[in-house]
Amino acid sequence: MGRLKFCANITWLFTELPDFSQRIYAAASAGFQAVEAAWLYESDLQELQKAKEATGVEVVLINTPPGNIKAGDLGLGAIPGREAEFRQGLDLALKYAKGLDCKRIHLMAGRVPEGSQRTTVAKEMEAVFVQNLKYAADKLSKNVVKCQWCPQEGITGLIEPINSRITDPTYFLDSPHHGHVQIAQVPGRNEPDSAGELNYSYLFITLENHKYQGYIGCEYKPLDSTKKGLGWIKNYQIQNI
């Protein structure tokens, strides 16, 4: 069985440090060879590039901008009437992805608008989402990034269904049929080895048996400092030497 690859989600990990460029250095120091993040857009792109080049860390995933978080936005891909904002956000995400040689962008669907019932707006939101995904797929395929181990290739758009019953009942995309693997314990969203409902030792073996080759995003809230909570990944590495 092949060993699984883990990447640090630096939106959730190393939050002791204020800037994402600092978190890249911290992730590398902790032994991560890759990072992912939600929204890097308040950080200077050149500083992020310096951190990436200095550490050799791979940036494997970023998200499209969320919209206005204070107003309740969490992505714009499926929101009727905001198609132009989604496209502007996609352009910004492409700028950062190309600057950081990041091959994957999470195209965020967004939440069911406040005051609306999911059942009444689902068809319209799905139509908008499909339209925006087609636009994004065409645009992403025309943009290439450098890759140390592979030929230049187009950027891949990902979708991530969110378990709406646990984390966000208003997020539009809630079906797990397609998505990018990320981990956190349930229900507290803490380290995988913290108290909770999920047996990650079993789940990791299952992923290995299915020959999963992608990165697994560590998207959890550390109970203490990020470093103190990394014992689970060290134990996994020891068990798979």
GROMACS elastic network, one bead per residue, 0.5 to 0.9 nm:
[ bonds ]
;  ai    aj funct       b0    kb
    1   205     6  0.85930   500
    1   208     6  0.57512   500
    1   209     6  0.64668   500
    1   211     6  0.72542   500
    2   208     6  0.60674   500
    2   209     6  0.83583   500
    2   211     6  0.68384   500
    2   212     6  0.83865   500
    2   213     6  0.83524   500
    2   240     6  0.87205   500
    3   208     6  0.69256   500
    3   213     6  0.89165   500
    3   237     6  0.80921   500
    3   240     6  0.66265   500
    3   241     6  0.86812   500
    4   204     6  0.76422   500
    4   207     6  0.78905   500
    4   208     6  0.67414   500
    4   211     6  0.88404   500
    4   212     6  0.74400   500
    4   213     6  0.72022   500
    4   214     6  0.80518   500
    4   215     6  0.74290   500
    4   216     6  0.76509   500
    5    33     6  0.87652   500
    5    34     6  0.87566   500
    5   213     6  0.76650   500
    5   214     6  0.70117   500
    5   215     6  0.50537   500
    5   216     6  0.61668   500
    5   217     6  0.88956   500
    6    32     6  0.72633   500
    6    33     6  0.80589   500
    6    34     6  0.73272   500
    6    35     6  0.84979   500
    6   214     6  0.87439   500
    6   215     6  0.53915   500
    6   217     6  0.60569   500
    6   218     6  0.68552   500
    6   233     6  0.83787   500
    7    27     6  0.87843   500
    7    32     6  0.62075   500
    7    33     6  0.68681   500
    7    36     6  0.65730   500
    7    58     6  0.88487   500
    7    59     6  0.87466   500
    7    60     6  0.79599   500
    7   215     6  0.61530   500
    7   216     6  0.60035   500
    7   217     6  0.50768   500
    7   218     6  0.61203   500
    8    11     6  0.87039   500
    8    12     6  0.83008   500
    8    13     6  0.66925   500
    8    14     6  0.88665   500
    8    24     6  0.88631   500
    8    27     6  0.66057   500
    8    32     6  0.66099   500
    8    33     6  0.85416   500
    8    34     6  0.65180   500
    8    36     6  0.61399   500
    8    37     6  0.82256   500
    8   216     6  0.86077   500
    8   217     6  0.61062   500
    8   218     6  0.52209   500
    8   219     6  0.73856   500
    9    12     6  0.57055   500
    9    13     6  0.59157   500
    9    14     6  0.87921   500
    9    34     6  0.89239   500
    9    35     6  0.56861   500
    9    37     6  0.52384   500
    9    38     6  0.79266   500
    9   217     6  0.59378   500
    9   218     6  0.53821   500
    9   219     6  0.53564   500
    9   220     6  0.81086   500
   10    14     6  0.61698   500
   10    15     6  0.72736   500
   10    20     6  0.69640   500
   10    23     6  0.62671   500
   10    24     6  0.74047   500
   10    27     6  0.78630   500
   10    35     6  0.66359   500
   10    36     6  0.63184   500
   10    37     6  0.54025   500
   10    38     6  0.81079   500
   10   218     6  0.86713   500
   10   219     6  0.81887   500
   11    14     6  0.78732   500
   11    15     6  0.70922   500
   11    20     6  0.79039   500
   11    23     6  0.88805   500
   11    36     6  0.79317   500
   11    37     6  0.52536   500
   11    38     6  0.60238   500
   11    39     6  0.75959   500
   11    40     6  0.84711   500
   11   219     6  0.79169   500
   12    15     6  0.64364   500
   12    37     6  0.81790   500
   12    38     6  0.89815   500
   12   218     6  0.81204   500
   12   219     6  0.58516   500
   12   220     6  0.59512   500
   12   221     6  0.59502   500
   12   222     6  0.79325   500
   13    16     6  0.82016   500
   13    23     6  0.79556   500
   13    27     6  0.84038   500
   13   218     6  0.79739   500
   13   219     6  0.74539   500
   13   220     6  0.72489   500
   13   221     6  0.70171   500
   13   222     6  0.70136   500
   13   225     6  0.86567   500
   13   226     6  0.58840   500
   14    17     6  0.59820   500
   14    18     6  0.86902   500
   14    20     6  0.89156   500
   14    22     6  0.87217   500
   14    23     6  0.57218   500
   14    24     6  0.87931   500
   14    26     6  0.69724   500
   14    27     6  0.74517   500
   14   222     6  0.87913   500
   14   225     6  0.75479   500
   14   226     6  0.55481   500
   14   227     6  0.80214   500
   15    18     6  0.64656   500
   15    19     6  0.84192   500
   15    20     6  0.87471   500
   15    23     6  0.74916   500
   15   225     6  0.86449   500
   15   226     6  0.79636   500
   16    23     6  0.85634   500
   16   225     6  0.74849   500
   16   226     6  0.81147   500
   17    20     6  0.77180   500
   17    22     6  0.63660   500
   17    23     6  0.62375   500
   17    26     6  0.85937   500
   18    21     6  0.88957   500
   18    22     6  0.74311   500
   18    23     6  0.79544   500
   19    22     6  0.54066   500
   19    23     6  0.65278   500
   19    42     6  0.88543   500
   19    43     6  0.67515   500
   20    24     6  0.63084   500
   20    25     6  0.88796   500
   20    37     6  0.86700   500
   20    40     6  0.68694   500
   20    42     6  0.89956   500
   20    43     6  0.65480   500
   20    47     6  0.89710   500
   20    48     6  0.71897   500
   21    24     6  0.51882   500
   21    25     6  0.67583   500
   21    26     6  0.88810   500
   21    43     6  0.74983   500
   21    44     6  0.84162   500
   21    45     6  0.89819   500
   21    47     6  0.61742   500
   21    49     6  0.82255   500
   21    50     6  0.80766   500
   21    51     6  0.56842   500
   21    52     6  0.80175   500
   22    25     6  0.52708   500
   22    26     6  0.63332   500
   22    27     6  0.87194   500
   22    48     6  0.85692   500
   22    51     6  0.75336   500
   23    27     6  0.59779   500
   23    28     6  0.85015   500
   23    51     6  0.89949   500
   24    27     6  0.51250   500
   24    28     6  0.62483   500
   24    29     6  0.85897   500
   24    34     6  0.87809   500
   24    35     6  0.71987   500
   24    48     6  0.79726   500
   24    51     6  0.63080   500
   24    52     6  0.69682   500
   24    55     6  0.78311   500
   24    57     6  0.74865   500
   25    28     6  0.51989   500
   25    29     6  0.61573   500
   25    30     6  0.86903   500
   25    51     6  0.63529   500
   25    52     6  0.80545   500
   25    54     6  0.83504   500
   25    55     6  0.65813   500
   25    57     6  0.86046   500
   26    30     6  0.62031   500
   26    31     6  0.87988   500
   26    32     6  0.88795   500
   27    30     6  0.50897   500
   27    31     6  0.65259   500
   27    32     6  0.54169   500
   27    33     6  0.78628   500
   27    34     6  0.80279   500
   27    35     6  0.74066   500
   27    57     6  0.84543   500
   28    31     6  0.51782   500
   28    32     6  0.50294   500
   28    33     6  0.62346   500
   28    34     6  0.78549   500
   28    35     6  0.87855   500
   28    55     6  0.63084   500
   28    56     6  0.81686   500
   28    57     6  0.65401   500
   29    32     6  0.73558   500
   29    55     6  0.85979   500
   30   227     6  0.70482   500
   30   230     6  0.84654   500
   32    35     6  0.73068   500
   32    57     6  0.75112   500
   33    55     6  0.86726   500
   33    56     6  0.74860   500
   33    58     6  0.63444   500
   33    59     6  0.89787   500
   34    56     6  0.86300   500
   34    57     6  0.50336   500
   34    59     6  0.57453   500
   34    60     6  0.65606   500
   34   215     6  0.82835   500
   35    57     6  0.69981   500
   35    58     6  0.62923   500
   35    59     6  0.50683   500
   35    60     6  0.61477   500
   35    61     6  0.75174   500
   35   217     6  0.79183   500
   35   218     6  0.89584   500
   36    58     6  0.85516   500
   36    59     6  0.57031   500
   36    60     6  0.54927   500
   36    62     6  0.59524   500
   36    63     6  0.89535   500
   36   217     6  0.70192   500
   36   218     6  0.87205   500
   37    40     6  0.67552   500
   37    59     6  0.83263   500
   37    60     6  0.86211   500
   37    61     6  0.64273   500
   37    62     6  0.51158   500
   37    63     6  0.70289   500
   38    61     6  0.80529   500
   38    62     6  0.53670   500
   38    64     6  0.77696   500
   38    65     6  0.81503   500
   38    66     6  0.88806   500
   38   106     6  0.84708   500
   39    42     6  0.77837   500
   39    62     6  0.66626   500
   39    63     6  0.59541   500
   39    64     6  0.72340   500
   39    65     6  0.62897   500
   39    66     6  0.78803   500
   39    93     6  0.88029   500
   40    43     6  0.56376   500
   40    44     6  0.84108   500
   40    45     6  0.84184   500
   40    48     6  0.88514   500
   40    62     6  0.76777   500
   40    63     6  0.85274   500
   40    65     6  0.89248   500
   40    96     6  0.81589   500
   41    44     6  0.74633   500
   41    45     6  0.79061   500
   41    65     6  0.79237   500
   41    92     6  0.80629   500
   41    93     6  0.81864   500
   41    96     6  0.78505   500
   42    45     6  0.88067   500
   43    46     6  0.87404   500
   43    47     6  0.75609   500
   43    48     6  0.72714   500
   44    47     6  0.53827   500
   44    48     6  0.64243   500
   44    49     6  0.87799   500
   45    48     6  0.50478   500
   45    49     6  0.61416   500
   45    50     6  0.86597   500
   45    96     6  0.67690   500
   45    99     6  0.72410   500
   45   100     6  0.81343   500
   46    50     6  0.62032   500
   46    51     6  0.86966   500
   46    99     6  0.83049   500
   47    50     6  0.50524   500
   47    51     6  0.62878   500
   47    52     6  0.86305   500
   48    51     6  0.51455   500
   48    52     6  0.61638   500
   48    53     6  0.86019   500
   48    99     6  0.88764   500
   48   100     6  0.75657   500
   49    52     6  0.50719   500
   49    53     6  0.60626   500
   49    54     6  0.84338   500
   49    99     6  0.69833   500
   49   100     6  0.60007   500
   50    53     6  0.52154   500
   50    54     6  0.59442   500
   50    55     6  0.85276   500
   51    54     6  0.51633   500
   51    55     6  0.61187   500
   51    56     6  0.82193   500
   51    57     6  0.82942   500
   52    55     6  0.54263   500
   52    56     6  0.56279   500
   52    57     6  0.54792   500
   52    58     6  0.70626   500
   52    59     6  0.77572   500
   52   100     6  0.74514   500
   53    56     6  0.52629   500
   53    57     6  0.73777   500
   54    57     6  0.82203   500
   55    58     6  0.88834   500
   58   100     6  0.83656   500
   58   101     6  0.80007   500
   58   102     6  0.75792   500
   59    62     6  0.79282   500
   59    97     6  0.84965   500
   59   100     6  0.66480   500
   59   101     6  0.70697   500
   59   102     6  0.52968   500
   59   103     6  0.80733   500
   59   104     6  0.88668   500
   60   101     6  0.84320   500
   60   102     6  0.53910   500
   60   103     6  0.62764   500
   60   104     6  0.62017   500
   60   105     6  0.85990   500
   60   215     6  0.78473   500
   61    97     6  0.82240   500
   61   102     6  0.62004   500
   61   103     6  0.69138   500
   61   105     6  0.56019   500
   61   106     6  0.69907   500
   62    93     6  0.75129   500
   62    96     6  0.85265   500
   62    97     6  0.72995   500
   62   102     6  0.75882   500
   62   104     6  0.67232   500
   62   105     6  0.51197   500
   62   106     6  0.61293   500
   63    66     6  0.80174   500
   63    75     6  0.88395   500
   63    93     6  0.71119   500
   63   104     6  0.85666   500
   63   105     6  0.54131   500
   63   107     6  0.62857   500
   63   108     6  0.67986   500
   64    67     6  0.89651   500
   64    75     6  0.71498   500
   64    76     6  0.86037   500
   64    77     6  0.89811   500
   64    86     6  0.81505   500
   64    89     6  0.60233   500
   64    90     6  0.58835   500
   64    91     6  0.88994   500
   64    92     6  0.78464   500
   64    93     6  0.55045   500
   64    94     6  0.86859   500
   64   105     6  0.67053   500
   64   106     6  0.61385   500
   64   107     6  0.55653   500
   64   108     6  0.61348   500
   65    68     6  0.89013   500
   65    74     6  0.82782   500
   65    75     6  0.64348   500
   65    76     6  0.80902   500
   65    86     6  0.80807   500
   65    89     6  0.54679   500
   65    90     6  0.75459   500
   65    92     6  0.79393   500
   65    93     6  0.71724   500
   65   107     6  0.87848   500
   65   108     6  0.79023   500
   66    69     6  0.65614   500
   66    73     6  0.60468   500
   66    76     6  0.65700   500
   66    86     6  0.89706   500
   66    89     6  0.82899   500
   66   108     6  0.71864   500
   66   110     6  0.76106   500
   67    70     6  0.89804   500
   67    71     6  0.85708   500
   67    72     6  0.85713   500
   67    73     6  0.54493   500
   67    74     6  0.65028   500
   67    75     6  0.58309   500
   67    76     6  0.65038   500
   67    85     6  0.78973   500
   67    86     6  0.82763   500
   67    89     6  0.81820   500
   67   110     6  0.88965   500
   68    71     6  0.53663   500
   68    72     6  0.65830   500
   68    73     6  0.51817   500
   68    74     6  0.76631   500
   68    75     6  0.86475   500
   69    74     6  0.62924   500
   69    75     6  0.87628   500
   70    73     6  0.72472   500
   72   111     6  0.80552   500
   72   113     6  0.87414   500
   72   114     6  0.82979   500
   73    76     6  0.73844   500
   73   110     6  0.65199   500
   73   111     6  0.66242   500
   73   113     6  0.86378   500
   74   108     6  0.72068   500
   74   109     6  0.76519   500
   74   111     6  0.61095   500
   74   171     6  0.78078   500
   75    78     6  0.80028   500
   75    79     6  0.82080   500
   75    86     6  0.80546   500
   75   107     6  0.77907   500
   75   109     6  0.53360   500
   75   111     6  0.71810   500
   76    79     6  0.52488   500
   76    80     6  0.85083   500
   76    82     6  0.66945   500
   76    83     6  0.74414   500
   76    85     6  0.73571   500
   76    86     6  0.54601   500
   76    89     6  0.87463   500
   76   107     6  0.85747   500
   76   108     6  0.64245   500
   76   109     6  0.56590   500
   76   110     6  0.50236   500
   76   111     6  0.80381   500
   76   129     6  0.87461   500
   77    80     6  0.85783   500
   77    82     6  0.81350   500
   77    83     6  0.72304   500
   77    86     6  0.59828   500
   77    87     6  0.87992   500
   77   107     6  0.67126   500
   77   108     6  0.57328   500
   77   110     6  0.61668   500
   77   125     6  0.86959   500
   77   128     6  0.72521   500
   77   129     6  0.53402   500
   77   130     6  0.86187   500
   77   131     6  0.89101   500
   77   132     6  0.61390   500
   77   133     6  0.76182   500
   78    82     6  0.84861   500
   78    83     6  0.83092   500
   78   108     6  0.81450   500
   78   110     6  0.60354   500
   78   111     6  0.79922   500
   78   112     6  0.85418   500
   78   124     6  0.84344   500
   78   126     6  0.63871   500
   78   127     6  0.77767   500
   78   128     6  0.52228   500
   78   130     6  0.79236   500
   78   131     6  0.88117   500
   78   132     6  0.75715   500
   78   172     6  0.74888   500
   78   173     6  0.87787   500
   79    82     6  0.58642   500
   79    83     6  0.72920   500
   79    86     6  0.87951   500
   79   109     6  0.74486   500
   79   110     6  0.66061   500
   79   111     6  0.76402   500
   79   112     6  0.76655   500
   79   113     6  0.76454   500
   79   124     6  0.87711   500
   79   125     6  0.60576   500
   79   128     6  0.67900   500
   79   129     6  0.74812   500
   80    83     6  0.69015   500
   80   124     6  0.72928   500
   80   125     6  0.63234   500
   80   127     6  0.89532   500
   80   128     6  0.61638   500
   80   129     6  0.86612   500
   81    84     6  0.79745   500
   81    85     6  0.89589   500
   81   128     6  0.87683   500
   82    85     6  0.53624   500
   82    86     6  0.64109   500
   82    87     6  0.88806   500
   83    86     6  0.50626   500
   83    87     6  0.63354   500
   83    88     6  0.87600   500
   83   128     6  0.78485   500
   83   132     6  0.71720   500
   84    87     6  0.51552   500
   84    88     6  0.62801   500
   84    89     6  0.86468   500
   85    88     6  0.50634   500
   85    89     6  0.61263   500
   85    90     6  0.85322   500
   86    89     6  0.50827   500
   86    90     6  0.61256   500
   86    91     6  0.87423   500
   86   132     6  0.78437   500
   87    91     6  0.63366   500
   87    92     6  0.88081   500
   87   132     6  0.80174   500
   87   135     6  0.84289   500
   87   136     6  0.79749   500
   88    91     6  0.51873   500
   88    92     6  0.65500   500
   88    93     6  0.88134   500
   89    92     6  0.50923   500
   89    93     6  0.61917   500
   89    94     6  0.85782   500
   90    94     6  0.60780   500
   90    95     6  0.86099   500
   90   105     6  0.89027   500
   90   107     6  0.81603   500
   90   136     6  0.74948   500
   91    94     6  0.50738   500
   91    95     6  0.62933   500
   91    96     6  0.88962   500
   92    95     6  0.50893   500
   92    96     6  0.65234   500
   92    97     6  0.86102   500
   93    96     6  0.52768   500
   93    97     6  0.59710   500
   93    98     6  0.85183   500
   93   105     6  0.73689   500
   94    98     6  0.59147   500
   94    99     6  0.82711   500
   94   105     6  0.80906   500
   94   140     6  0.78919   500
   94   143     6  0.80694   500
   94   155     6  0.85758   500
   95    98     6  0.54548   500
   95    99     6  0.61235   500
   95   100     6  0.86685   500
   96   100     6  0.60363   500
   96   101     6  0.83201   500
   96   102     6  0.79706   500
   97   100     6  0.52080   500
   97   101     6  0.57484   500
   97   103     6  0.69114   500
   97   104     6  0.76748   500
   97   105     6  0.75185   500
   97   145     6  0.79403   500
   97   155     6  0.82286   500
   98   102     6  0.62696   500
   98   103     6  0.80701   500
   98   143     6  0.78914   500
   98   144     6  0.73612   500
   98   145     6  0.56867   500
   98   146     6  0.82136   500
   98   155     6  0.86169   500
   99   102     6  0.77569   500
   99   145     6  0.84274   500
  100   103     6  0.89141   500
  100   145     6  0.84743   500
  101   144     6  0.86062   500
  101   145     6  0.51149   500
  101   146     6  0.56428   500
  101   147     6  0.69290   500
  102   105     6  0.78077   500
  102   145     6  0.69118   500
  102   146     6  0.84326   500
  102   147     6  0.87098   500
  102   155     6  0.75721   500
  103   144     6  0.81824   500
  103   145     6  0.65573   500
  103   146     6  0.86079   500
  103   147     6  0.84300   500
  103   153     6  0.80402   500
  103   154     6  0.72662   500
  103   156     6  0.59820   500
  103   157     6  0.85674   500
  104   155     6  0.56264   500
  104   157     6  0.57754   500
  104   158     6  0.67311   500
  105   155     6  0.73147   500
  105   156     6  0.63525   500
  105   158     6  0.59376   500
  105   159     6  0.85785   500
  106   156     6  0.85839   500
  106   157     6  0.58430   500
  106   159     6  0.56103   500
  106   160     6  0.70641   500
  106   180     6  0.87569   500
  107   133     6  0.78086   500
  107   136     6  0.83283   500
  107   157     6  0.62188   500
  107   158     6  0.59035   500
  107   159     6  0.56580   500
  107   160     6  0.80154   500
  108   158     6  0.85582   500
  108   159     6  0.67331   500
  108   160     6  0.74789   500
  108   173     6  0.88015   500
  109   125     6  0.89809   500
  109   129     6  0.68207   500
  109   159     6  0.77593   500
  109   160     6  0.84791   500
  109   161     6  0.87970   500
  109   171     6  0.76361   500
  109   172     6  0.63939   500
  109   173     6  0.63673   500
  110   113     6  0.86500   500
  110   170     6  0.84653   500
  110   171     6  0.58493   500
  110   172     6  0.59907   500
  110   173     6  0.77307   500
  111   114     6  0.82086   500
  111   168     6  0.86383   500
  111   169     6  0.86284   500
  111   170     6  0.51377   500
  111   172     6  0.50953   500
  111   173     6  0.82181   500
  112   115     6  0.84916   500
  112   116     6  0.66695   500
  112   117     6  0.75247   500
  112   118     6  0.63305   500
  112   121     6  0.77485   500
  112   122     6  0.83003   500
  112   125     6  0.82209   500
  112   170     6  0.53524   500
  112   171     6  0.60686   500
  112   172     6  0.55695   500
  113   116     6  0.56124   500
  113   117     6  0.82915   500
  113   118     6  0.87097   500
  113   121     6  0.87771   500
  113   170     6  0.80261   500
  114   117     6  0.84481   500
  114   170     6  0.84500   500
  116   119     6  0.86483   500
  116   120     6  0.73151   500
  116   121     6  0.70228   500
  117   120     6  0.54340   500
  117   121     6  0.65121   500
  117   122     6  0.83738   500
  118   121     6  0.54622   500
  118   122     6  0.55020   500
  118   170     6  0.80469   500
  118   172     6  0.78114   500
  119   122     6  0.54987   500
  119   123     6  0.81134   500
  120   123     6  0.75525   500
  120   124     6  0.84915   500
  121   124     6  0.54652   500
  121   125     6  0.60593   500
  121   126     6  0.85113   500
  122   125     6  0.51569   500
  122   126     6  0.59545   500
  122   127     6  0.85717   500
  122   172     6  0.79096   500
  123   126     6  0.51113   500
  123   127     6  0.62131   500
  123   128     6  0.87167   500
  124   127     6  0.51595   500
  124   128     6  0.63099   500
  124   129     6  0.86107   500
  125   128     6  0.51031   500
  125   129     6  0.60360   500
  125   130     6  0.85681   500
  125   172     6  0.79716   500
  126   130     6  0.60923   500
  126   131     6  0.85273   500
  126   172     6  0.86692   500
  127   130     6  0.52171   500
  127   131     6  0.61943   500
  127   132     6  0.86527   500
  128   131     6  0.50951   500
  128   132     6  0.61508   500
  128   133     6  0.85220   500
  129   132     6  0.51067   500
  129   133     6  0.59842   500
  129   134     6  0.85652   500
  130   133     6  0.50121   500
  130   134     6  0.61750   500
  130   135     6  0.86345   500
  131   134     6  0.52738   500
  131   135     6  0.63729   500
  131   136     6  0.86899   500
  132   135     6  0.50216   500
  132   136     6  0.60355   500
  132   137     6  0.84855   500
  133   137     6  0.59125   500
  133   138     6  0.85381   500
  133   157     6  0.82291   500
  134   137     6  0.51110   500
  134   138     6  0.62908   500
  134   139     6  0.86542   500
  135   138     6  0.54045   500
  135   139     6  0.63273   500
  135   140     6  0.86424   500
  136   139     6  0.50659   500
  136   140     6  0.58538   500
  136   141     6  0.84085   500
  136   157     6  0.73990   500
  137   140     6  0.51703   500
  137   141     6  0.60622   500
  137   142     6  0.87737   500
  137   155     6  0.87666   500
  137   156     6  0.77298   500
  137   157     6  0.66885   500
  138   141     6  0.53954   500
  138   142     6  0.67392   500
  139   142     6  0.54304   500
  139   143     6  0.68652   500
  139   155     6  0.89658   500
  140   143     6  0.53083   500
  140   144     6  0.79284   500
  140   154     6  0.61094   500
  140   155     6  0.51972   500
  140   156     6  0.65929   500
  140   157     6  0.71543   500
  141   144     6  0.73826   500
  141   153     6  0.80373   500
  141   155     6  0.61344   500
  141   156     6  0.74953   500
  142   153     6  0.89999   500
  142   154     6  0.62830   500
  142   155     6  0.81576   500
  143   153     6  0.78072   500
  143   154     6  0.53328   500
  143   155     6  0.62991   500
  144   152     6  0.59325   500
  144   155     6  0.61051   500
  145   152     6  0.57221   500
  145   153     6  0.60728   500
  145   154     6  0.66642   500
  145   155     6  0.69327   500
  146   150     6  0.81206   500
  146   151     6  0.73576   500
  146   152     6  0.52182   500
  146   153     6  0.74767   500
  147   150     6  0.53232   500
  147   151     6  0.63880   500
  147   152     6  0.61231   500
  147   153     6  0.80644   500
  148   151     6  0.80882   500
  150   153     6  0.82292   500
  153   156     6  0.89496   500
  158   178     6  0.87393   500
  158   179     6  0.67956   500
  158   180     6  0.70262   500
  159   173     6  0.83514   500
  159   178     6  0.70595   500
  159   179     6  0.55019   500
  159   180     6  0.72021   500
  160   173     6  0.73837   500
  160   174     6  0.83512   500
  160   175     6  0.88836   500
  160   176     6  0.79612   500
  160   178     6  0.71198   500
  160   180     6  0.59733   500
  160   181     6  0.85456   500
  161   164     6  0.84195   500
  161   171     6  0.83755   500
  161   172     6  0.82388   500
  161   175     6  0.55563   500
  161   176     6  0.55687   500
  161   177     6  0.81016   500
  161   178     6  0.72325   500
  161   179     6  0.62583   500
  161   180     6  0.86348   500
  162   165     6  0.87040   500
  162   166     6  0.86212   500
  162   167     6  0.71844   500
  162   168     6  0.71027   500
  162   169     6  0.87352   500
  162   171     6  0.68705   500
  162   172     6  0.83997   500
  162   173     6  0.64467   500
  162   174     6  0.50798   500
  162   175     6  0.75027   500
  162   176     6  0.77020   500
  163   166     6  0.57268   500
  163   167     6  0.60251   500
  163   168     6  0.69398   500
  163   169     6  0.78172   500
  163   171     6  0.85858   500
  163   173     6  0.87322   500
  163   174     6  0.57493   500
  163   175     6  0.77257   500
  163   176     6  0.78976   500
  164   167     6  0.54656   500
  164   170     6  0.67989   500
  164   171     6  0.63868   500
  164   172     6  0.84792   500
  164   173     6  0.84126   500
  164   174     6  0.58286   500
  164   175     6  0.89318   500
  165   168     6  0.66772   500
  165   169     6  0.55749   500
  165   174     6  0.87758   500
  166   169     6  0.72588   500
  166   186     6  0.85044   500
  166   187     6  0.74668   500
  167   171     6  0.89497   500
  167   187     6  0.89340   500
  168   171     6  0.57196   500
  169   172     6  0.83880   500
  169   174     6  0.85510   500
  171   174     6  0.67199   500
  173   176     6  0.85602   500
  175   178     6  0.75644   500
  176   179     6  0.66681   500
  180   214     6  0.85536   500
  180   215     6  0.86225   500
  180   216     6  0.79050   500
  180   217     6  0.82525   500
  181   214     6  0.81551   500
  181   215     6  0.74797   500
  181   216     6  0.53339   500
  181   217     6  0.63699   500
  182   215     6  0.85683   500
  182   216     6  0.53320   500
  182   218     6  0.58787   500
  182   219     6  0.60832   500
  182   220     6  0.88686   500
  183   189     6  0.85426   500
  183   191     6  0.84526   500
  183   192     6  0.69655   500
  183   200     6  0.88007   500
  183   216     6  0.70861   500
  183   217     6  0.62597   500
  183   218     6  0.54135   500
  183   219     6  0.58118   500
  183   220     6  0.69612   500
  184   187     6  0.87125   500
  184   188     6  0.81715   500
  184   190     6  0.56705   500
  184   191     6  0.59021   500
  184   192     6  0.53279   500
  184   193     6  0.89557   500
  184   198     6  0.88797   500
  184   218     6  0.69222   500
  184   219     6  0.60558   500
  184   221     6  0.79617   500
  185   188     6  0.61827   500
  185   190     6  0.52696   500
  185   191     6  0.59553   500
  185   193     6  0.73539   500
  185   194     6  0.67092   500
  185   195     6  0.75754   500
  185   196     6  0.58981   500
  185   197     6  0.71531   500
  185   198     6  0.63021   500
  185   199     6  0.88043   500
  185   200     6  0.84095   500
  185   220     6  0.75283   500
  186   189     6  0.54869   500
  186   190     6  0.76016   500
  186   192     6  0.85628   500
  186   195     6  0.82988   500
  186   196     6  0.52920   500
  186   197     6  0.56173   500
  186   198     6  0.64714   500
  187   190     6  0.82487   500
  187   195     6  0.89810   500
  187   196     6  0.63147   500
  187   197     6  0.71949   500
  188   191     6  0.88186   500
  188   194     6  0.87155   500
  188   195     6  0.83838   500
  188   196     6  0.72899   500
  188   220     6  0.88295   500
  188   221     6  0.82194   500
  189   192     6  0.82575   500
  189   196     6  0.88877   500
  189   219     6  0.81818   500
  189   220     6  0.52935   500
  189   221     6  0.59157   500
  189   222     6  0.84890   500
  190   193     6  0.82500   500
  190   194     6  0.64173   500
  190   195     6  0.85378   500
  190   196     6  0.88353   500
  190   219     6  0.86131   500
  190   220     6  0.50078   500
  190   222     6  0.55331   500
  190   223     6  0.63064   500
  191   194     6  0.52883   500
  191   195     6  0.86405   500
  191   218     6  0.84893   500
  191   219     6  0.88284   500
  191   220     6  0.60710   500
  191   221     6  0.68950   500
  191   222     6  0.60643   500
  191   223     6  0.73422   500
  191   229     6  0.66277   500
  191   230     6  0.79564   500
  191   232     6  0.77787   500
  192   195     6  0.83183   500
  192   196     6  0.84123   500
  192   198     6  0.78629   500
  192   199     6  0.81766   500
  192   200     6  0.63031   500
  192   218     6  0.88108   500
  192   220     6  0.81185   500
  192   232     6  0.71123   500
  193   196     6  0.81604   500
  193   198     6  0.87755   500
  193   199     6  0.81217   500
  193   200     6  0.72115   500
  193   201     6  0.87091   500
  193   229     6  0.89531   500
  193   231     6  0.85433   500
  193   232     6  0.60095   500
  194   223     6  0.86189   500
  195   198     6  0.86177   500
  196   199     6  0.82621   500
  198   201     6  0.89365   500
  198   202     6  0.87938   500
  198   203     6  0.82765   500
  199   202     6  0.55970   500
  199   203     6  0.64539   500
  199   204     6  0.88534   500
  200   204     6  0.58529   500
  200   205     6  0.83797   500
  201   204     6  0.53122   500
  201   205     6  0.63887   500
  201   206     6  0.87438   500
  201   236     6  0.82757   500
  202   205     6  0.51950   500
  202   206     6  0.62539   500
  202   207     6  0.88133   500
  203   207     6  0.62687   500
  203   208     6  0.86230   500
  204   207     6  0.51135   500
  204   208     6  0.61986   500
  204   209     6  0.86013   500
  204   236     6  0.89979   500
  205   208     6  0.50025   500
  205   209     6  0.60935   500
  205   210     6  0.86198   500
  206   209     6  0.50666   500
  206   210     6  0.62863   500
  206   211     6  0.86573   500
  206   212     6  0.89938   500
  207   210     6  0.50972   500
  207   211     6  0.62663   500
  207   212     6  0.54612   500
  207   213     6  0.88522   500
  208   212     6  0.59351   500
  208   213     6  0.85282   500
  209   212     6  0.77364   500
  212   215     6  0.85356   500
  221   224     6  0.86993   500
  221   226     6  0.84989   500
  222   225     6  0.62202   500
  222   226     6  0.55772   500
  222   227     6  0.88086   500
  222   228     6  0.84405   500
  222   229     6  0.62073   500
  222   230     6  0.89497   500
  223   226     6  0.79934   500
  223   228     6  0.87026   500
  223   229     6  0.70877   500
  224   227     6  0.83379   500
  224   228     6  0.65557   500
  224   229     6  0.67250   500
  225   228     6  0.53872   500
  225   229     6  0.65468   500
  226   229     6  0.52981   500
  226   230     6  0.66763   500
  227   230     6  0.54480   500
  227   231     6  0.81664   500
  228   231     6  0.69688   500
  229   232     6  0.72972   500
  229   233     6  0.89361   500
  230   233     6  0.56475   500
  230   234     6  0.66764   500
  230   235     6  0.89051   500
  231   234     6  0.51171   500
  231   235     6  0.61437   500
  231   236     6  0.86378   500
  232   235     6  0.51530   500
  232   236     6  0.62711   500
  232   237     6  0.87598   500
  233   237     6  0.62229   500
  233   238     6  0.86455   500
  234   237     6  0.51052   500
  234   238     6  0.61945   500
  234   239     6  0.86400   500
  235   238     6  0.51080   500
  235   239     6  0.61736   500
  235   240     6  0.86718   500
  236   239     6  0.51891   500
  236   240     6  0.63190   500
  236   241     6  0.88675   500
  237   240     6  0.51552   500
  237   241     6  0.62465   500
  238   241     6  0.54560   500
